[in-house]
Amino acid sequence: MQISDLAAYDFNIAEGLELCADDEDIYKEVLETALEEGREKLPLFEELIKNGDYDRYIIEAHGLKNAARQIGCDKLSDMAKESELTGKAGDMGAVVANHPALMAEYKRVIDAMAKLFE
């Protein structure tokens, strides 16, 4: 699989490349880092929601929002932003309700990046 194939997984490759000085090697390094972090963060999100640690969840959602935007995953970034903002507004019920969809999208992105590095 090549970077261009990520478009089929809704990656905004042009945006990701632009944020990496239009350098495909840098973009690939950023994607690899995002993959490694995603493999660590996915279970962390599950643990935080299970333990009701919403303050940390909101912080992690903020980080995910920015990381997803950096690699061109606009949908994931927007979903993380929604969780961050609803959490900051104190609507933890919405955070919990949106958690499964956010994690499904995050897993889909992680799986796509994993295919790139197989």
C-alpha positions as CSV (number, residue, x, y, z in Angstrom):
1,M,0.0,0.0,0.0
2,Q,1.2,3.5,-0.8
3,I,0.3,6.9,0.8
4,S,-2.0,7.7,-2.1
5,D,-4.1,4.6,-1.2
6,L,-5.0,6.3,2.1
7,A,-7.5,8.5,0.2
8,A,-9.8,5.5,0.0
9,Y,-9.9,5.6,3.9
10,D,-10.9,9.3,3.8
11,F,-7.4,10.7,4.5
12,N,-7.0,14.2,3.2
13,I,-3.6,13.5,1.9
14,A,-3.0,17.0,0.4
15,E,-3.7,18.5,3.8
16,G,-1.4,16.0,5.6
17,L,1.4,16.6,3.1
18,E,0.9,20.4,3.3
19,L,1.4,20.2,7.1
20,C,4.6,18.2,6.5
21,A,6.2,20.8,4.1
22,D,4.9,18.8,1.1
23,D,7.5,16.2,1.9
24,E,6.2,12.6,1.5
25,D,9.0,11.1,3.7
26,I,8.1,13.5,6.5
27,Y,4.4,12.7,6.1
28,K,5.2,9.0,6.2
29,E,7.2,9.5,9.5
30,V,4.3,11.4,11.0
31,L,1.9,8.7,10.0
32,E,4.1,6.0,11.5
33,T,4.3,8.0,14.8
34,A,0.5,8.5,14.7
35,L,0.1,4.7,14.2
36,E,2.3,3.9,17.2
37,E,0.5,6.5,19.4
38,G,-2.9,5.3,18.2
39,R,-2.1,1.8,19.3
40,E,-1.3,3.1,22.8
41,K,-4.1,5.7,23.0
42,L,-7.0,3.5,21.8
43,P,-6.9,1.3,25.0
44,L,-6.2,4.4,27.1
45,F,-9.5,6.0,25.8
46,E,-11.3,2.8,26.7
47,E,-9.8,2.8,30.2
48,L,-10.6,6.5,30.8
49,I,-14.3,6.0,29.8
50,K,-14.6,2.9,31.9
51,N,-13.1,4.6,34.9
52,G,-15.1,7.8,34.4
53,D,-11.9,9.9,34.2
54,Y,-13.6,12.5,32.0
55,D,-11.1,15.3,32.7
56,R,-8.3,13.2,31.2
57,Y,-10.6,12.0,28.5
58,I,-11.2,15.6,27.4
59,I,-7.5,16.2,27.4
60,E,-6.8,13.1,25.3
61,A,-9.7,14.1,22.9
62,H,-8.0,17.5,22.4
63,G,-4.8,15.8,21.6
64,L,-6.5,13.4,19.2
65,K,-8.2,16.3,17.5
66,N,-4.9,17.9,16.7
67,A,-3.1,14.7,15.8
68,A,-5.8,13.6,13.4
69,R,-5.8,17.0,11.7
70,Q,-2.0,16.7,11.3
71,I,-2.3,13.5,9.3
72,G,-5.3,14.6,7.3
73,C,-8.1,12.7,9.1
74,D,-10.7,15.4,9.2
75,K,-13.6,13.2,10.2
76,L,-11.7,11.8,13.2
77,S,-10.5,15.3,14.1
78,D,-14.0,16.6,14.0
79,M,-15.4,13.8,16.1
80,A,-12.7,14.2,18.7
81,K,-13.4,18.0,18.7
82,E,-17.0,17.3,19.4
83,S,-16.2,15.0,22.3
84,E,-13.7,17.6,23.7
85,L,-16.3,20.5,23.4
86,T,-19.2,18.5,24.8
87,G,-17.0,17.4,27.7
88,K,-15.8,20.9,28.4
89,A,-19.5,22.0,28.4
90,G,-20.1,19.4,31.1
91,D,-22.3,17.0,29.0
92,M,-20.6,13.8,30.0
93,G,-23.6,11.8,28.9
94,A,-22.9,13.0,25.3
95,V,-19.2,12.1,25.7
96,V,-20.1,8.6,26.8
97,A,-22.8,8.2,24.1
98,N,-20.3,9.4,21.4
99,H,-17.4,7.3,22.6
100,P,-18.2,4.1,20.6
101,A,-18.4,6.0,17.3
102,L,-15.3,7.9,18.1
103,M,-13.4,4.8,18.9
104,A,-14.7,3.0,15.8
105,E,-13.4,5.8,13.6
106,Y,-10.1,5.9,15.5
107,K,-9.7,2.2,15.0
108,R,-10.5,2.5,11.3
109,V,-7.8,5.1,10.9
110,I,-5.3,3.0,12.8
111,D,-6.1,0.0,10.7
112,A,-5.6,2.0,7.5
113,M,-2.2,3.3,8.7
114,A,-1.2,-0.2,9.8
115,K,-1.8,-1.4,6.2
116,L,0.5,1.2,4.9
117,F,3.4,-0.1,7.0
118,E,2.7,-3.9,6.5
